[in-house]
Amino acid sequence: MKALKYFSFIAILLSCFISAFTSAQTRGSYPFIVVEGKVVVTPARCITNPCTTTSARLTGSFVGFLPGNGSQLFFTSSSVDTSPDVGFELPQDPNEDSDGTNREATFSFDGNLLKVTGTVDSRAFDGPLIEYFMVAKINAAHGEEYFTARPDYRKCVSPLCGGYFVKAVNKRLTSCADGTRQPECYVASITYGAGTLEDQQSFSNRTPLLLLGNISSEEFNSFGKLGVFNAKAAYKSATQTSATERFFSIENNGIVCITSPCFSYDQNILNSNSRTISLSNINLEKTGTSADLIEQAQSLLANGEPLFAAGRNYSYKGFAGIGVEFVAQQFYLPIKPAATICEKGYEYSDGACRTPYGCKFPELELTGYGGAPVIDPTTGQVTSSISKSCVKECVAPAFMSGPGQCKVYYP
């Protein structure tokens, strides 16, 4: 009977752990769509020297889980294809070694684009070496989208007036908090960083804004539910002219040429899964803004960061062929979110105070040790598994090990 009670307690504890881990995963999960990808397969044993490799194009979508303020990466689900078919699937943990297979991956994530370079090496057991690279962006149809925002100057009682009108870029209609689809939606406030966007003093209220985020609803006392905008990133325009052209993101792809045109930039339409367009030149001078702001925009591109702009593409004749120049009507520069002071053990990230793993204050970061041992098939070394999750309180047999930190040793 005592044994039955003991195992029942362990089952309940594990159930709570799994529930908390699942909740944590939801907060750090993003749906991605692959915009560029490549897989190279090299067999373990070769008839020819050097080995004959197979290259394939990688396409599809997946859900990426980025806990710990984006310091880790997991592929919780994926639906990817390769052409030709080389039988490749994204590993759930791209840095896990198991069953004689070594996995390593490096990545970067800017809140929209995820770039991953990885290997899956099974040559120790005569399997292939798989090298993969991909660029993926958040699937806007399932997550955040890009919006323009303009202040509401109507004169009536706040919060019914005085907020912002937001509009999804490159779309005719926008889904509002009340479920309707309108040319633009009214939101009572825009949350960004530690407070509202109105708290940020780095722009004039006449400056057109570009936002990445989503619309939700919030209860406003006797006024009922109103729309609010949750901004994950915010950008101010180079001039006070509202853009009417199509909106794009532009990045430096690293291509260097000794002649022109040189297609050194990749262009993607915001809020769209359309193909990437190659650009050979970017013209920001037509916006009529200052040389200082143009230099800031060029600095973003030089440092590998995206530049968001509205404008059109034009063909021109270069020395060695026809080039494509993007002429900007407007471009946007980042607004830094307001900082906040967090409790010891927490740091400000993604709109809240969080532990290194990503648990939002006042949640605690639970580190679990033990459980089923892990045996390295190559060295025979036995190690204990380590898991992390977010919990509301530290319940025995777990114990507080530091500010915001809770530990538990499983049998």
Contacts in CASP RR format, 6 or more apart in sequence:
PFRMAT RR
TARGET T0000
AUTHOR 0000-0000-0000
METHOD contacts of the structure
MODEL  1
MKALKYFSFIAILLSCFISAFTSAQTRGSYPFIVVEGKVVVTPARCITNP
CTTTSARLTGSFVGFLPGNGSQLFFTSSSVDTSPDVGFELPQDPNEDSDG
TNREATFSFDGNLLKVTGTVDSRAFDGPLIEYFMVAKINAAHGEEYFTAR
PDYRKCVSPLCGGYFVKAVNKRLTSCADGTRQPECYVASITYGAGTLEDQ
QSFSNRTPLLLLGNISSEEFNSFGKLGVFNAKAAYKSATQTSATERFFSI
ENNGIVCITSPCFSYDQNILNSNSRTISLSNINLEKTGTSADLIEQAQSL
LANGEPLFAAGRNYSYKGFAGIGVEFVAQQFYLPIKPAATICEKGYEYSD
GACRTPYGCKFPELELTGYGGAPVIDPTTGQVTSSISKSCVKECVAPAFM
SGPGQCKVYYP
10 410 0 8 1.000
10 411 0 8 1.000
13 397 0 8 1.000
13 408 0 8 1.000
13 410 0 8 1.000
16 391 0 8 1.000
16 395 0 8 1.000
17 366 0 8 1.000
17 368 0 8 1.000
17 387 0 8 1.000
17 389 0 8 1.000
20 366 0 8 1.000
20 389 0 8 1.000
20 390 0 8 1.000
20 391 0 8 1.000
21 387 0 8 1.000
21 388 0 8 1.000
21 389 0 8 1.000
21 390 0 8 1.000
23 390 0 8 1.000
24 67 0 8 1.000
24 357 0 8 1.000
24 358 0 8 1.000
24 359 0 8 1.000
24 388 0 8 1.000
24 389 0 8 1.000
24 390 0 8 1.000
25 65 0 8 1.000
25 67 0 8 1.000
25 76 0 8 1.000
27 358 0 8 1.000
27 360 0 8 1.000
27 390 0 8 1.000
28 65 0 8 1.000
28 66 0 8 1.000
28 67 0 8 1.000
28 358 0 8 1.000
29 63 0 8 1.000
29 64 0 8 1.000
29 65 0 8 1.000
29 66 0 8 1.000
29 76 0 8 1.000
30 63 0 8 1.000
30 64 0 8 1.000
30 66 0 8 1.000
30 114 0 8 1.000
30 138 0 8 1.000
30 143 0 8 1.000
31 61 0 8 1.000
31 62 0 8 1.000
31 63 0 8 1.000
31 64 0 8 1.000
31 138 0 8 1.000
31 139 0 8 1.000
31 142 0 8 1.000
31 143 0 8 1.000
32 61 0 8 1.000
32 62 0 8 1.000
32 63 0 8 1.000
32 64 0 8 1.000
32 114 0 8 1.000
32 136 0 8 1.000
32 137 0 8 1.000
32 138 0 8 1.000
32 139 0 8 1.000
33 60 0 8 1.000
33 61 0 8 1.000
33 136 0 8 1.000
33 137 0 8 1.000
33 139 0 8 1.000
33 273 0 8 1.000
34 58 0 8 1.000
34 59 0 8 1.000
34 60 0 8 1.000
34 61 0 8 1.000
34 62 0 8 1.000
34 80 0 8 1.000
34 134 0 8 1.000
34 135 0 8 1.000
34 136 0 8 1.000
35 135 0 8 1.000
35 136 0 8 1.000
35 137 0 8 1.000
35 268 0 8 1.000
35 273 0 8 1.000
35 276 0 8 1.000
36 134 0 8 1.000
36 135 0 8 1.000
36 276 0 8 1.000
37 57 0 8 1.000
37 58 0 8 1.000
37 59 0 8 1.000
37 132 0 8 1.000
37 133 0 8 1.000
37 134 0 8 1.000
37 135 0 8 1.000
38 55 0 8 1.000
38 56 0 8 1.000
38 57 0 8 1.000
38 58 0 8 1.000
38 132 0 8 1.000
38 133 0 8 1.000
38 134 0 8 1.000
39 55 0 8 1.000
39 56 0 8 1.000
39 57 0 8 1.000
39 58 0 8 1.000
39 82 0 8 1.000
39 86 0 8 1.000
39 88 0 8 1.000
39 130 0 8 1.000
39 131 0 8 1.000
39 132 0 8 1.000
40 53 0 8 1.000
40 54 0 8 1.000
40 55 0 8 1.000
40 56 0 8 1.000
40 130 0 8 1.000
40 131 0 8 1.000
40 132 0 8 1.000
41 53 0 8 1.000
41 54 0 8 1.000
41 55 0 8 1.000
41 56 0 8 1.000
41 86 0 8 1.000
41 88 0 8 1.000
41 128 0 8 1.000
41 129 0 8 1.000
41 130 0 8 1.000
42 51 0 8 1.000
42 53 0 8 1.000
42 128 0 8 1.000
42 129 0 8 1.000
42 130 0 8 1.000
42 131 0 8 1.000
43 51 0 8 1.000
43 52 0 8 1.000
43 127 0 8 1.000
43 128 0 8 1.000
44 122 0 8 1.000
44 123 0 8 1.000
44 126 0 8 1.000
44 127 0 8 1.000
44 128 0 8 1.000
44 129 0 8 1.000
45 126 0 8 1.000
46 52 0 8 1.000
54 84 0 8 1.000
54 86 0 8 1.000
56 82 0 8 1.000
56 83 0 8 1.000
56 84 0 8 1.000
56 85 0 8 1.000
56 86 0 8 1.000
56 88 0 8 1.000
57 82 0 8 1.000
57 83 0 8 1.000
58 80 0 8 1.000
58 81 0 8 1.000
58 82 0 8 1.000
58 88 0 8 1.000
58 132 0 8 1.000
58 134 0 8 1.000
59 80 0 8 1.000
59 81 0 8 1.000
59 82 0 8 1.000
59 83 0 8 1.000
60 79 0 8 1.000
60 80 0 8 1.000
60 81 0 8 1.000
61 78 0 8 1.000
61 79 0 8 1.000
61 80 0 8 1.000
61 139 0 8 1.000
62 75 0 8 1.000
62 77 0 8 1.000
62 78 0 8 1.000
62 79 0 8 1.000
62 80 0 8 1.000
62 90 0 8 1.000
62 136 0 8 1.000
63 75 0 8 1.000
63 76 0 8 1.000
63 77 0 8 1.000
63 78 0 8 1.000
64 73 0 8 1.000
64 74 0 8 1.000
64 75 0 8 1.000
64 76 0 8 1.000
64 114 0 8 1.000
65 73 0 8 1.000
65 74 0 8 1.000
65 75 0 8 1.000
65 76 0 8 1.000
66 72 0 8 1.000
66 73 0 8 1.000
66 74 0 8 1.000
66 109 0 8 1.000
67 74 0 8 1.000
67 357 0 8 1.000
67 358 0 8 1.000
67 388 0 8 1.000
68 354 0 8 1.000
68 355 0 8 1.000
68 356 0 8 1.000
68 357 0 8 1.000
68 358 0 8 1.000
69 347 0 8 1.000
69 349 0 8 1.000
69 350 0 8 1.000
69 354 0 8 1.000
69 356 0 8 1.000
69 358 0 8 1.000
70 109 0 8 1.000
71 356 0 8 1.000
73 94 0 8 1.000
73 95 0 8 1.000
73 105 0 8 1.000
73 107 0 8 1.000
73 109 0 8 1.000
73 114 0 8 1.000
73 116 0 8 1.000
74 92 0 8 1.000
74 93 0 8 1.000
74 94 0 8 1.000
75 90 0 8 1.000
75 91 0 8 1.000
75 92 0 8 1.000
75 94 0 8 1.000
76 92 0 8 1.000
78 89 0 8 1.000
78 90 0 8 1.000
80 88 0 8 1.000
80 89 0 8 1.000
80 90 0 8 1.000
82 88 0 8 1.000
86 130 0 8 1.000
88 130 0 8 1.000
88 132 0 8 1.000
91 103 0 8 1.000
91 120 0 8 1.000
93 103 0 8 1.000
94 103 0 8 1.000
94 104 0 8 1.000
94 105 0 8 1.000
94 116 0 8 1.000
94 118 0 8 1.000
95 103 0 8 1.000
95 104 0 8 1.000
95 105 0 8 1.000
96 103 0 8 1.000
97 103 0 8 1.000
97 376 0 8 1.000
98 377 0 8 1.000
99 125 0 8 1.000
99 377 0 8 1.000
100 122 0 8 1.000
100 124 0 8 1.000
100 125 0 8 1.000
100 377 0 8 1.000
100 378 0 8 1.000
101 120 0 8 1.000
101 121 0 8 1.000
101 122 0 8 1.000
101 124 0 8 1.000
101 125 0 8 1.000
102 119 0 8 1.000
102 120 0 8 1.000
102 121 0 8 1.000
102 124 0 8 1.000
103 118 0 8 1.000
103 119 0 8 1.000
103 120 0 8 1.000
103 121 0 8 1.000
104 118 0 8 1.000
104 119 0 8 1.000
104 121 0 8 1.000
105 116 0 8 1.000
105 117 0 8 1.000
105 118 0 8 1.000
105 119 0 8 1.000
106 116 0 8 1.000
106 117 0 8 1.000
106 118 0 8 1.000
107 114 0 8 1.000
107 115 0 8 1.000
107 116 0 8 1.000
107 117 0 8 1.000
108 114 0 8 1.000
108 115 0 8 1.000
109 115 0 8 1.000
110 305 0 8 1.000
110 306 0 8 1.000
111 138 0 8 1.000
111 212 0 8 1.000
111 232 0 8 1.000
111 233 0 8 1.000
112 137 0 8 1.000
112 138 0 8 1.000
112 212 0 8 1.000
112 233 0 8 1.000
112 249 0 8 1.000
112 306 0 8 1.000
113 135 0 8 1.000
113 136 0 8 1.000
113 137 0 8 1.000
113 251 0 8 1.000
113 306 0 8 1.000
114 135 0 8 1.000
114 136 0 8 1.000
114 137 0 8 1.000
115 134 0 8 1.000
115 135 0 8 1.000
116 132 0 8 1.000
116 133 0 8 1.000
116 134 0 8 1.000
116 136 0 8 1.000
117 132 0 8 1.000
117 133 0 8 1.000
118 131 0 8 1.000
118 132 0 8 1.000
118 133 0 8 1.000
119 129 0 8 1.000
119 130 0 8 1.000
119 131 0 8 1.000
119 132 0 8 1.000
120 129 0 8 1.000
120 130 0 8 1.000
120 132 0 8 1.000
121 129 0 8 1.000
121 130 0 8 1.000
122 128 0 8 1.000
122 129 0 8 1.000
122 130 0 8 1.000
123 129 0 8 1.000
124 378 0 8 1.000
137 268 0 8 1.000
138 144 0 8 1.000
139 273 0 8 1.000
140 146 0 8 1.000
140 270 0 8 1.000
140 271 0 8 1.000
140 272 0 8 1.000
141 273 0 8 1.000
143 213 0 8 1.000
143 214 0 8 1.000
144 212 0 8 1.000
144 213 0 8 1.000
144 214 0 8 1.000
144 232 0 8 1.000
145 168 0 8 1.000
145 169 0 8 1.000
145 212 0 8 1.000
145 213 0 8 1.000
145 214 0 8 1.000
145 271 0 8 1.000
146 168 0 8 1.000
146 169 0 8 1.000
146 210 0 8 1.000
146 211 0 8 1.000
146 212 0 8 1.000
146 213 0 8 1.000
146 247 0 8 1.000
146 270 0 8 1.000
146 271 0 8 1.000
146 308 0 8 1.000
147 166 0 8 1.000
147 167 0 8 1.000
147 168 0 8 1.000
147 169 0 8 1.000
147 174 0 8 1.000
147 210 0 8 1.000
147 211 0 8 1.000
147 212 0 8 1.000
147 213 0 8 1.000
147 229 0 8 1.000
148 166 0 8 1.000
148 167 0 8 1.000
148 169 0 8 1.000
148 208 0 8 1.000
148 209 0 8 1.000
148 210 0 8 1.000
148 211 0 8 1.000
148 242 0 8 1.000
148 243 0 8 1.000
149 164 0 8 1.000
149 165 0 8 1.000
149 166 0 8 1.000
149 167 0 8 1.000
149 190 0 8 1.000
149 197 0 8 1.000
149 208 0 8 1.000
149 209 0 8 1.000
149 210 0 8 1.000
149 211 0 8 1.000
149 229 0 8 1.000
150 164 0 8 1.000
150 165 0 8 1.000
150 208 0 8 1.000
150 209 0 8 1.000
150 242 0 8 1.000
151 162 0 8 1.000
151 163 0 8 1.000
151 164 0 8 1.000
151 205 0 8 1.000
151 206 0 8 1.000
152 161 0 8 1.000
152 162 0 8 1.000
152 163 0 8 1.000
152 164 0 8 1.000
152 165 0 8 1.000
152 186 0 8 1.000
153 162 0 8 1.000
154 161 0 8 1.000
154 162 0 8 1.000
155 161 0 8 1.000
158 188 0 8 1.000
159 188 0 8 1.000
159 189 0 8 1.000
159 220 0 8 1.000
159 223 0 8 1.000
159 226 0 8 1.000
160 188 0 8 1.000
160 223 0 8 1.000
160 226 0 8 1.000
162 188 0 8 1.000
163 186 0 8 1.000
163 187 0 8 1.000
163 188 0 8 1.000
163 189 0 8 1.000
163 190 0 8 1.000
164 186 0 8 1.000
164 187 0 8 1.000
164 189 0 8 1.000
164 190 0 8 1.000
164 229 0 8 1.000
165 184 0 8 1.000
165 185 0 8 1.000
165 186 0 8 1.000
165 187 0 8 1.000
166 174 0 8 1.000
166 184 0 8 1.000
166 185 0 8 1.000
166 187 0 8 1.000
166 190 0 8 1.000
166 211 0 8 1.000
166 215 0 8 1.000
166 229 0 8 1.000
167 174 0 8 1.000
167 183 0 8 1.000
167 184 0 8 1.000
167 185 0 8 1.000
168 174 0 8 1.000
168 175 0 8 1.000
168 271 0 8 1.000
169 210 0 8 1.000
169 247 0 8 1.000
169 270 0 8 1.000
169 271 0 8 1.000
170 246 0 8 1.000
170 247 0 8 1.000
170 269 0 8 1.000
170 270 0 8 1.000
170 271 0 8 1.000
170 272 0 8 1.000
171 271 0 8 1.000
172 183 0 8 1.000
173 181 0 8 1.000
173 182 0 8 1.000
173 183 0 8 1.000
174 181 0 8 1.000
174 182 0 8 1.000
174 183 0 8 1.000
174 184 0 8 1.000
174 185 0 8 1.000
174 215 0 8 1.000
175 181 0 8 1.000
175 185 0 8 1.000
175 215 0 8 1.000
176 182 0 8 1.000
176 185 0 8 1.000
176 186 0 8 1.000
176 215 0 8 1.000
176 227 0 8 1.000
177 185 0 8 1.000
177 187 0 8 1.000
177 215 0 8 1.000
177 216 0 8 1.000
177 217 0 8 1.000
177 225 0 8 1.000
177 226 0 8 1.000
177 227 0 8 1.000
177 228 0 8 1.000
178 217 0 8 1.000
178 227 0 8 1.000
185 215 0 8 1.000
185 227 0 8 1.000
186 226 0 8 1.000
186 227 0 8 1.000
187 215 0 8 1.000
187 226 0 8 1.000
187 227 0 8 1.000
187 228 0 8 1.000
187 229 0 8 1.000
188 218 0 8 1.000
188 220 0 8 1.000
188 226 0 8 1.000
188 227 0 8 1.000
188 228 0 8 1.000
189 196 0 8 1.000
189 197 0 8 1.000
189 198 0 8 1.000
189 228 0 8 1.000
189 229 0 8 1.000
190 196 0 8 1.000
190 197 0 8 1.000
190 198 0 8 1.000
190 211 0 8 1.000
190 228 0 8 1.000
190 229 0 8 1.000
190 231 0 8 1.000
190 234 0 8 1.000
191 197 0 8 1.000
191 228 0 8 1.000
191 229 0 8 1.000
191 230 0 8 1.000
191 231 0 8 1.000
192 200 0 8 1.000
192 231 0 8 1.000
192 234 0 8 1.000
192 335 0 8 1.000
192 337 0 8 1.000
192 338 0 8 1.000
193 231 0 8 1.000
193 337 0 8 1.000
193 338 0 8 1.000
193 340 0 8 1.000
193 348 0 8 1.000
193 351 0 8 1.000
194 337 0 8 1.000
194 338 0 8 1.000
194 339 0 8 1.000
194 340 0 8 1.000
194 348 0 8 1.000
194 351 0 8 1.000
195 338 0 8 1.000
195 340 0 8 1.000
197 209 0 8 1.000
197 231 0 8 1.000
197 234 0 8 1.000
199 338 0 8 1.000
200 234 0 8 1.000
200 335 0 8 1.000
200 336 0 8 1.000
200 337 0 8 1.000
200 338 0 8 1.000
202 236 0 8 1.000
202 335 0 8 1.000
202 336 0 8 1.000
203 209 0 8 1.000
203 236 0 8 1.000
203 335 0 8 1.000
204 240 0 8 1.000
206 240 0 8 1.000
207 236 0 8 1.000
207 237 0 8 1.000
207 240 0 8 1.000
208 237 0 8 1.000
208 240 0 8 1.000
208 241 0 8 1.000
208 242 0 8 1.000
208 243 0 8 1.000
208 330 0 8 1.000
209 234 0 8 1.000
209 235 0 8 1.000
209 236 0 8 1.000
209 237 0 8 1.000
209 332 0 8 1.000
209 335 0 8 1.000
210 234 0 8 1.000
210 235 0 8 1.000
210 237 0 8 1.000
210 247 0 8 1.000
210 308 0 8 1.000
210 332 0 8 1.000
211 229 0 8 1.000
211 231 0 8 1.000
211 233 0 8 1.000
211 234 0 8 1.000
211 235 0 8 1.000
212 231 0 8 1.000
212 232 0 8 1.000
212 233 0 8 1.000
212 234 0 8 1.000
213 229 0 8 1.000
213 230 0 8 1.000
213 231 0 8 1.000
213 232 0 8 1.000
213 233 0 8 1.000
214 229 0 8 1.000
214 230 0 8 1.000
215 227 0 8 1.000
215 228 0 8 1.000
215 229 0 8 1.000
215 230 0 8 1.000
216 227 0 8 1.000
216 228 0 8 1.000
216 229 0 8 1.000
216 230 0 8 1.000
217 225 0 8 1.000
217 226 0 8 1.000
217 227 0 8 1.000
217 228 0 8 1.000
218 225 0 8 1.000
218 226 0 8 1.000
218 227 0 8 1.000
218 228 0 8 1.000
219 225 0 8 1.000
220 226 0 8 1.000
232 350 0 8 1.000
233 334 0 8 1.000
234 334 0 8 1.000
234 335 0 8 1.000
234 337 0 8 1.000
235 308 0 8 1.000
235 332 0 8 1.000
235 333 0 8 1.000
235 334 0 8 1.000
235 335 0 8 1.000
236 332 0 8 1.000
236 333 0 8 1.000
236 335 0 8 1.000
237 243 0 8 1.000
237 330 0 8 1.000
237 331 0 8 1.000
237 332 0 8 1.000
238 284 0 8 1.000
238 287 0 8 1.000
238 288 0 8 1.000
238 289 0 8 1.000
238 293 0 8 1.000
238 294 0 8 1.000
238 297 0 8 1.000
238 330 0 8 1.000
238 331 0 8 1.000
238 332 0 8 1.000
238 333 0 8 1.000
239 287 0 8 1.000
239 288 0 8 1.000
239 289 0 8 1.000
239 330 0 8 1.000
241 287 0 8 1.000
241 329 0 8 1.000
241 330 0 8 1.000
242 330 0 8 1.000
243 310 0 8 1.000
243 311 0 8 1.000
243 329 0 8 1.000
243 330 0 8 1.000
244 310 0 8 1.000
244 329 0 8 1.000
245 310 0 8 1.000
245 311 0 8 1.000
245 312 0 8 1.000
245 329 0 8 1.000
245 330 0 8 1.000
246 269 0 8 1.000
246 310 0 8 1.000
246 311 0 8 1.000
246 312 0 8 1.000
247 269 0 8 1.000
247 270 0 8 1.000
247 271 0 8 1.000
247 308 0 8 1.000
247 309 0 8 1.000
247 310 0 8 1.000
248 267 0 8 1.000
248 268 0 8 1.000
248 269 0 8 1.000
248 270 0 8 1.000
248 308 0 8 1.000
248 309 0 8 1.000
248 310 0 8 1.000
248 311 0 8 1.000
248 326 0 8 1.000
249 267 0 8 1.000
249 268 0 8 1.000
249 270 0 8 1.000
249 306 0 8 1.000
249 307 0 8 1.000
249 308 0 8 1.000
250 265 0 8 1.000
250 266 0 8 1.000
250 267 0 8 1.000
250 268 0 8 1.000
250 279 0 8 1.000
250 282 0 8 1.000
250 301 0 8 1.000
250 306 0 8 1.000
250 307 0 8 1.000
250 308 0 8 1.000
250 309 0 8 1.000
250 326 0 8 1.000
251 265 0 8 1.000
251 266 0 8 1.000
251 301 0 8 1.000
251 304 0 8 1.000
251 305 0 8 1.000
251 306 0 8 1.000
251 307 0 8 1.000
252 264 0 8 1.000
252 265 0 8 1.000
252 301 0 8 1.000
252 302 0 8 1.000
252 304 0 8 1.000
253 263 0 8 1.000
253 264 0 8 1.000
253 265 0 8 1.000
253 266 0 8 1.000
253 278 0 8 1.000
254 264 0 8 1.000
255 262 0 8 1.000
255 263 0 8 1.000
255 264 0 8 1.000
256 262 0 8 1.000
256 264 0 8 1.000
257 264 0 8 1.000
259 319 0 8 1.000
259 320 0 8 1.000
260 280 0 8 1.000
260 318 0 8 1.000
260 319 0 8 1.000
260 320 0 8 1.000
260 323 0 8 1.000
261 280 0 8 1.000
261 281 0 8 1.000
261 316 0 8 1.000
261 318 0 8 1.000
261 319 0 8 1.000
261 320 0 8 1.000
261 321 0 8 1.000
261 322 0 8 1.000
261 323 0 8 1.000
261 324 0 8 1.000
262 280 0 8 1.000
263 278 0 8 1.000
263 279 0 8 1.000
263 280 0 8 1.000
263 323 0 8 1.000
263 324 0 8 1.000
264 279 0 8 1.000
264 280 0 8 1.000
265 278 0 8 1.000
265 279 0 8 1.000
265 280 0 8 1.000
265 282 0 8 1.000
265 301 0 8 1.000
265 326 0 8 1.000
266 276 0 8 1.000
266 277 0 8 1.000
266 278 0 8 1.000
266 279 0 8 1.000
267 276 0 8 1.000
267 277 0 8 1.000
267 278 0 8 1.000
267 279 0 8 1.000
267 313 0 8 1.000
267 326 0 8 1.000
268 274 0 8 1.000
268 276 0 8 1.000
268 277 0 8 1.000
270 308 0 8 1.000
277 313 0 8 1.000
277 324 0 8 1.000
278 324 0 8 1.000
279 313 0 8 1.000
279 324 0 8 1.000
279 325 0 8 1.000
279 326 0 8 1.000
280 323 0 8 1.000
280 324 0 8 1.000
280 325 0 8 1.000
281 316 0 8 1.000
281 323 0 8 1.000
281 324 0 8 1.000
281 325 0 8 1.000
281 326 0 8 1.000
282 301 0 8 1.000
282 307 0 8 1.000
282 325 0 8 1.000
282 326 0 8 1.000
282 328 0 8 1.000
283 325 0 8 1.000
283 326 0 8 1.000
283 327 0 8 1.000
283 328 0 8 1.000
284 294 0 8 1.000
284 297 0 8 1.000
284 298 0 8 1.000
284 309 0 8 1.000
284 328 0 8 1.000
284 331 0 8 1.000
285 294 0 8 1.000
286 327 0 8 1.000
286 328 0 8 1.000
286 329 0 8 1.000
287 294 0 8 1.000
287 328 0 8 1.000
287 329 0 8 1.000
287 330 0 8 1.000
287 331 0 8 1.000
289 331 0 8 1.000
293 333 0 8 1.000
296 333 0 8 1.000
297 307 0 8 1.000
297 309 0 8 1.000
297 331 0 8 1.000
297 333 0 8 1.000
300 306 0 8 1.000
300 307 0 8 1.000
300 333 0 8 1.000
300 334 0 8 1.000
301 307 0 8 1.000
307 331 0 8 1.000
307 332 0 8 1.000
308 331 0 8 1.000
308 332 0 8 1.000
309 326 0 8 1.000
309 328 0 8 1.000
309 329 0 8 1.000
309 330 0 8 1.000
309 331 0 8 1.000
309 332 0 8 1.000
310 328 0 8 1.000
310 329 0 8 1.000
310 330 0 8 1.000
310 331 0 8 1.000
311 326 0 8 1.000
311 327 0 8 1.000
311 328 0 8 1.000
311 329 0 8 1.000
311 330 0 8 1.000
312 326 0 8 1.000
312 327 0 8 1.000
312 329 0 8 1.000
313 324 0 8 1.000
313 325 0 8 1.000
313 326 0 8 1.000
313 327 0 8 1.000
314 324 0 8 1.000
314 325 0 8 1.000
314 326 0 8 1.000
314 327 0 8 1.000
315 322 0 8 1.000
315 323 0 8 1.000
315 324 0 8 1.000
315 325 0 8 1.000
316 322 0 8 1.000
316 323 0 8 1.000
316 324 0 8 1.000
316 325 0 8 1.000
317 323 0 8 1.000
337 351 0 8 1.000
339 348 0 8 1.000
340 348 0 8 1.000
340 353 0 8 1.000
342 348 0 8 1.000
342 353 0 8 1.000
342 361 0 8 1.000
343 353 0 8 1.000
343 361 0 8 1.000
343 403 0 8 1.000
343 404 0 8 1.000
344 403 0 8 1.000
345 355 0 8 1.000
345 402 0 8 1.000
345 403 0 8 1.000
345 404 0 8 1.000
345 405 0 8 1.000
346 353 0 8 1.000
346 354 0 8 1.000
346 355 0 8 1.000
346 361 0 8 1.000
346 403 0 8 1.000
346 404 0 8 1.000
347 353 0 8 1.000
347 354 0 8 1.000
347 356 0 8 1.000
348 354 0 8 1.000
349 358 0 8 1.000
352 360 0 8 1.000
352 361 0 8 1.000
353 360 0 8 1.000
353 361 0 8 1.000
354 360 0 8 1.000
354 361 0 8 1.000
355 363 0 8 1.000
355 364 0 8 1.000
355 365 0 8 1.000
355 390 0 8 1.000
355 404 0 8 1.000
355 405 0 8 1.000
356 365 0 8 1.000
357 365 0 8 1.000
357 388 0 8 1.000
357 390 0 8 1.000
358 365 0 8 1.000
358 390 0 8 1.000
359 365 0 8 1.000
359 390 0 8 1.000
359 391 0 8 1.000
359 404 0 8 1.000
360 390 0 8 1.000
362 392 0 8 1.000
363 390 0 8 1.000
363 391 0 8 1.000
363 392 0 8 1.000
364 390 0 8 1.000
364 391 0 8 1.000
364 392 0 8 1.000
364 393 0 8 1.000
364 394 0 8 1.000
364 400 0 8 1.000
364 404 0 8 1.000
364 405 0 8 1.000
364 406 0 8 1.000
365 388 0 8 1.000
365 389 0 8 1.000
365 390 0 8 1.000
365 404 0 8 1.000
365 405 0 8 1.000
365 406 0 8 1.000
366 388 0 8 1.000
366 389 0 8 1.000
366 390 0 8 1.000
366 391 0 8 1.000
366 394 0 8 1.000
366 398 0 8 1.000
366 406 0 8 1.000
366 407 0 8 1.000
366 408 0 8 1.000
367 386 0 8 1.000
367 387 0 8 1.000
367 388 0 8 1.000
367 401 0 8 1.000
367 405 0 8 1.000
367 406 0 8 1.000
367 407 0 8 1.000
367 408 0 8 1.000
368 386 0 8 1.000
368 387 0 8 1.000
368 388 0 8 1.000
368 407 0 8 1.000
368 408 0 8 1.000
368 409 0 8 1.000
368 410 0 8 1.000
369 384 0 8 1.000
369 385 0 8 1.000
369 386 0 8 1.000
369 407 0 8 1.000
369 408 0 8 1.000
369 409 0 8 1.000
369 410 0 8 1.000
370 384 0 8 1.000
370 385 0 8 1.000
370 386 0 8 1.000
370 409 0 8 1.000
370 410 0 8 1.000
370 411 0 8 1.000
371 384 0 8 1.000
371 385 0 8 1.000
371 410 0 8 1.000
371 411 0 8 1.000
372 385 0 8 1.000
373 382 0 8 1.000
373 383 0 8 1.000
373 384 0 8 1.000
373 385 0 8 1.000
374 382 0 8 1.000
374 383 0 8 1.000
374 384 0 8 1.000
374 385 0 8 1.000
375 381 0 8 1.000
375 382 0 8 1.000
376 382 0 8 1.000
376 383 0 8 1.000
391 398 0 8 1.000
391 406 0 8 1.000
394 400 0 8 1.000
394 406 0 8 1.000
397 408 0 8 1.000
397 409 0 8 1.000
398 406 0 8 1.000
398 407 0 8 1.000
398 408 0 8 1.000
399 406 0 8 1.000
399 407 0 8 1.000
399 408 0 8 1.000
400 406 0 8 1.000
401 407 0 8 1.000
END
